[in-house]
């Protein structure tokens, strides 16, 4: 085995530092750093042009390769031409809001006036209900489009069919071998799509927003074939890419292939602030500079989600579809208030969950009476990050069916595990994808679920833990942590799930100062000085109590350290510098 990076065989977090694939050489011109990073991560030279300058024409598949896509587009086209009432029924999270906004904007541009329905998380739960279907049928809906839900809605779709509604499902959640009786079900994770292993299966990492965009492409083509655009402008679908990017990042989809192109192009669109709702949301979030993929996940996504979690379920959809700047500002401010409420509730539930959880279990399953169902998904993510294992957080209410949310780590498919638990009779309902899932369970079955998930996922978790190491892309001197380096590496972005921002190893530096900062004292800040005289600032977020924070806080001033993390810009009082977002540290002596 090759020597560890900077000879770090055991860091403060107990990890060796290893090259991710191949070290990125920086001996040539700095502007070539992005190409060298791509090549080091396995790209072939012939793909560099379309990776560095993505265009939809180079990545977008023909929508017809997806089962039922043409059927869905044809039915929508017929409804538009006939003036039929179309209702978009969507999940209450960001992927649901963005996918509904994509289709709503497309339908309006094509001459339709679609209705929308977003269920209340607390009163109605996830997905369609028979009562909601009846309400929509009574209101005159002829075509019901289920977005980011519906793959497991067998009874609800049967009810819709009995009432004379046609149903289209556009979803990306794991499917069983049996499918509901929808007119069309577009889902690359259908069992028959995956069994065929074709082009649709290769796009199984698309979120519903991405699939909604493909349906918009197919719909425009179907209407064009009908001559619908004679005397009417065709919709410019590139204007929807900011919504696709938001849904993709917020739903934690891997940024590879088409997803990477969606996000790269969507960020360019977002910079133009053409969508009134997104522009207002950037303003209330205080994001005035260039927009990065991380802004979608950390600043915009949580605010869009906040309405569905602790406020009014359709606020996010209304924000993303309004053309009125004043209305957009009011909706964005309301979502910002709800987001602050959500954060306070989340912090309290996270603290209680950490106090209760079995830290030795391979899958962390924890339940609490009265926990707010709107935050359990976020809390599950917090537990996953803190414990480095899959986590399931369940909100109970006496003996009533309990709602749960799960988040997982790479290599442990929680969506498939939840479906298997449902098939085994342990769940009343459940579904999801590899990294996240939701469930409904009888409280008495929670211990059995914990045992089932531990047994099913333990082999994958053991394999993933055989050789814990921190992946490093390049090693630099302290003085090299500067704006030219950050600019050069940006060209290989956007970065996110499945395409992580480059992690560099830096050192040695002598410790000058280290402390916990911020109102909650959860962020660790470190100041170091390199042997080359350069001053290095590093920060680690939510690090309080971690092995990294304990090791650094106990280190005497003057201790020589190697640092590992990701370069990040920091704008302060009109001056921009580069700091290190710290992942790990190791003693250099």
Residue, then its C-alpha position, 0 to 999 in steps of 0.5 A: x500500500x502506498x504511503x499516506x499523504x504527508x505520512x498521516x497514518x492516524x489523524x485526530x479523527x483516527x483516519x489515515x490520509x490517502x489520495x482519492x484516486x491520484x494526486x493532482x499535480x500543480x507544477x504546470x499553469x494554475x489555470x489547468x488545475x481543473x483539467x488535472x483534477x478531472x483527469x485525476x478523478x478518472x475522466x478521460x481526455x476526450x470528455x474534458x471539454x463537455x465536463x468543463x463547459x457542460x451543455x444540455x445537448x451533450x448530456x440530455x437523453x431523449x425522453x422517449x427512452x423512459x417508459x411511459x414518458x411519451x404516454x404522459x406527454x401525449x395525455x398532457x398535450x391532449x388535456x391542454x388542447x381540450x382545455x381539461x382541468x389538470x391538477x399537480x399533486x406534489x410532495x411538500x419538500x423541495x423536490x416536490x415544489x420544484x418539480x411542480x413549479x417546472x411543470x406549472x410554468x411549462x403548462x402555463x406557457x403552453x396555454x393551460x391553467x393547472x391547479x395544484x395540491x400540496x398535502x399538509x404534512x401533519x394532517x395528511x402525511x406523504x403522498x395522495x390520500x383517498x380523501x384528497x383524490x375525492x376532493x380533486x375529482x369533485x372540483x372537476x379535475x380530469x387529469x391528476x399528475x402526482x409529482x415526487x410521490x405515487x410510486x407506492x400509492x396503489x389504493x389512492x390511484x385505484x380510487x382516482x381511476x374509479x372516479x374517472x381521473x387519469x393519473x400520471x406519476x412522475x417520481x424517482x423513489x424505489x419501486x416494488x415489482x408491482x406498480x400502481x394502475x396509473x395511466x403513465x408512471x415515469x420513474x427510472x427506478x421502476x423495477x422493469x427499467x432497472x432490469x433492462x439496464x437501458x438509458x433510463x436505468x442509467x439516469x436513476x439518480x435523477x430527482x423528480x425535478x430533473x424528470x419533470x424537466x424531461x417531461x416538459x421537453x417531451x410535452x413541448x415536442x408532442x404539442x409541436x407535432x400537433x401544430x399547437x405552437x402555430x401563432x404561439x411562442x414555444x416555451x423556453x425550457x432553459x429558463x427552468x434550469x434554476x429550479x432543476x438545479x435547486x431540486x437536484x442539490x436539495x434532494x442530495x442527488x449525485x452531481x455526475x453526468x446529467x445532474x452535473x450539467x443541470x446544476x452547472x447551467x442552473x447556477x448560471x440561470x440563478x445568477x441572472x435572478x430571472x425567477x422572482x421567487x428565487x431572487x427574493x429568497x436569495x435576498x432574505x438569505x443574505x446571498x448577494x455574491x456569486x451563487x454556488x451549489x452549496x447555497x442551494x443546499x444550505x440557504x435556499x433549500x431549507x427555506x423552501x422546505x420550511x413551509x412544508x415542515x412547520x408552516x403552510x405546505x404550498x408556500x414553496x410552490x407559490x414562491x417558485x411560480x409567482x411573477x410578482x416581485x412584491x408577492x415573492x418578497x412576502x412569501x420569501x420573508x414568511x418562509x424565512x420566519x418558518x425556517x427560524x422556527x424550524x431550526x429551533x425545533x430541530x435543535x431541541x429534537x436533535x439534542x434529545x435524540x442524541x441523548x437517547x440513541x444507542x451509539x453502538x447499534x449499526x443503524x441508529x433508530x430512535x423514537x420520541x413522543x411528541x417530536x415534530x414530524x416536520x424536522x425528523x428528516x433533518x434530525x436523522x441527517x444530523x445523527x447520520x453525520x455525527x455517528x457516521x451510520x444510517x439513522x432513523x428518527x421516529x415521531x410517536x403519538x401514543x399508540x397512533x401510527x408513528x411517522x419516521x424519516x431515515x438518512x443513510x451513508x454511501x453503500x447502505x441503500x436505506x430506500x431498499x431496506x425500508x421497502x424490504x421492511x414493508x414487505x416483511x410486514x414491519x411497516x404500514x407504509x414506506x419508501x424512498x431512495x438510497x440515501x433517504x426514506x420515509x416510513x409509517x410504523x405501529x409504535x410497538x414494531x419499532x424494536x423489530x424494525x431496528x433489528x431488521x435494519x441492523x441485520x440487513x445493512x450491517x454487511x454493507x456497513x462493515x465493508x464500508x468501514x474496513x479501511x477508513x481513510x480521508x480522501x485527499x486530492x492535492x497537497x499544498x504549502x500554506x502560502x498556496x491557499x489563495x484566490x488563484x487556487x480557489x478560482x482554478x479549482x472552481x472550474x471543475x465544479x459544481x461540487x456536491x453529492x457524488x462530486x465532492x469539492x477538492x480536499x487538500x492537505x496543507x502543512x505544516x503549520x504552527x498552532x497560533x490560536x484555536x477556539x469555539x466561536x459563535x452564539x452556540x459555540x459549535x464552530x471551531x476556528x483555528x489560526x495557524x502559521x506555516x513555515x513559509x510565513x503564511x497565515x492560515x485560517x480554518x473553520x470546522x462547523x458543528x464540530x463541538x464535542x467531536x474528536x477533531x475539536x477535542x484534539x485541537x483544543x487540547x493542543x498547546x500553542x506552537x504545536x505543528x499540524x497538518x490540516x485537511x479541508x476544502x478551500x472556501x472564500x470568505x468575504x469580510x468588509x469588502x475584502x475576499x480571502x480564502x480559508x480552509x473548511x476543516x475536515x481533519x488535522x494531524x500532528x506533524x511531529 
